[in-house]
Amino acid sequence: MVVSNDTALTIAGIGIALAVPATFMFANYIRKNVDYGEAQFRTKPEDSDDQDEA
């Protein structure tokens, strides 16, 4: 089967167009549903335990 450049670029463009929103949907799911470990996104600086206190 011969695939032209236009077809290959179209398929690549569709893949990228679907991958970008899927990445944000996955990150949003993790942010809302995972409350532990490395995957936790800390949005408030006071939650960080790596601050130096004088």
Secondary structure, 3 states (H helix, E strand, C coil): CCCCHHHHHHHHHHHHHHHHHHHHHHHHHHHHHCCCHHHCCCCCHHHCCCCCCC
